[in-house]
Amino acid sequence: MTKYLEVLINKNIFTYQTNKSIPIGTEVLVPIRKHKASGFVIGIVPKPNFTTRKIIDVIKLKPQFSEELASLADWIASYYKCYRSKAFELILPKQKH
């Protein structure tokens, strides 16, 4: 059964499809324009009324944040009237430089 997932990529949220069971918080590889990018699954949504592309692969099998933290980020965005992507920046794992 096809599932539709919201994926956060560089402060933008896109919808992709998959036939696999991929939990929220998982880092995935997705096509974006003519390139590939990594992003984090932040939600499951109903079938959209636009064409979606398939998730290419799972980068890390273990989710990088929990469903509860994703719910907290959604609450923060709603309560403080900010973009969801900005709220998710608070819970995403920090990149080492």
C-alpha positions as CSV (number, residue, x, y, z in Angstrom):
1,M,0.0,0.0,0.0
2,T,1.3,3.4,-1.0
3,K,2.0,5.8,1.9
4,Y,2.7,9.6,1.5
5,L,5.3,11.1,3.7
6,E,6.4,14.7,4.4
7,V,10.1,15.1,4.1
8,L,12.0,18.1,5.4
9,I,14.9,19.1,3.0
10,N,16.9,22.3,3.6
11,K,14.1,24.1,5.4
12,N,11.5,23.1,2.8
13,I,8.8,20.4,3.2
14,F,8.0,18.1,0.3
15,T,5.7,15.1,-0.1
16,Y,7.0,11.8,-1.4
17,Q,5.5,8.3,-1.7
18,T,6.7,4.9,-0.6
19,N,5.5,1.3,-0.3
20,K,7.8,0.7,2.7
21,S,7.1,1.3,6.3
22,I,9.4,4.3,7.1
23,P,9.0,5.8,10.6
24,I,8.9,9.5,11.4
25,G,12.4,10.8,12.2
26,T,14.2,8.6,9.6
27,E,16.7,10.1,7.3
28,V,15.9,9.3,3.6
29,L,17.4,9.9,0.2
30,V,14.9,11.6,-2.3
31,P,14.9,13.0,-5.8
32,I,14.6,16.7,-6.0
33,R,14.6,18.3,-9.5
34,K,17.6,16.6,-11.3
35,H,19.5,15.8,-8.1
36,K,19.3,13.7,-5.0
37,A,19.1,15.1,-1.5
38,S,18.8,13.8,2.0
39,G,16.0,14.8,4.3
40,F,14.0,13.7,7.4
41,V,10.5,12.2,7.4
42,I,8.4,14.5,9.6
43,G,4.9,13.3,8.9
44,I,2.5,11.0,7.2
45,V,-0.2,12.6,5.1
46,P,-3.3,11.5,3.1
47,K,-2.9,11.1,-0.7
48,P,-2.3,14.5,-2.1
49,N,-4.0,15.9,-5.2
50,F,-0.7,16.4,-7.0
51,T,1.9,14.0,-8.5
52,T,4.5,12.7,-6.0
53,R,7.9,11.0,-6.5
54,K,9.2,8.0,-4.7
55,I,11.7,7.9,-1.9
56,I,14.9,6.4,-3.3
57,D,16.4,4.9,-0.1
58,V,16.6,5.0,3.7
59,I,20.0,6.5,4.7
60,K,19.9,5.6,8.4
61,L,17.6,2.8,9.6
62,K,17.3,4.2,13.2
63,P,15.1,7.3,13.4
64,Q,17.0,10.4,14.4
65,F,14.1,11.8,16.4
66,S,10.9,10.4,17.9
67,E,7.3,10.8,16.8
68,E,6.7,12.7,20.1
69,L,9.4,15.3,19.2
70,A,7.8,15.7,15.8
71,S,4.5,16.3,17.5
72,L,6.2,18.9,19.7
73,A,7.7,20.7,16.7
74,D,4.2,20.8,15.1
75,W,2.8,22.2,18.3
76,I,5.6,24.8,18.5
77,A,4.8,25.9,14.9
78,S,1.1,26.2,15.6
79,Y,1.4,27.9,19.0
80,Y,4.1,30.4,17.9
81,K,2.8,30.9,14.4
82,C,6.1,30.0,12.7
83,Y,6.9,27.8,9.8
84,R,7.0,24.1,10.5
85,S,10.4,23.8,9.0
86,K,11.7,26.4,11.5
87,A,10.2,24.5,14.4
88,F,11.7,21.2,13.1
89,E,15.2,22.8,13.1
90,L,15.0,22.8,16.9
91,I,14.8,19.0,17.1
92,L,17.0,17.9,14.1
93,P,20.3,16.4,14.9
94,K,23.1,18.9,14.7
95,Q,25.7,18.5,11.9
96,K,29.3,18.3,12.9
97,H,31.6,20.7,10.8
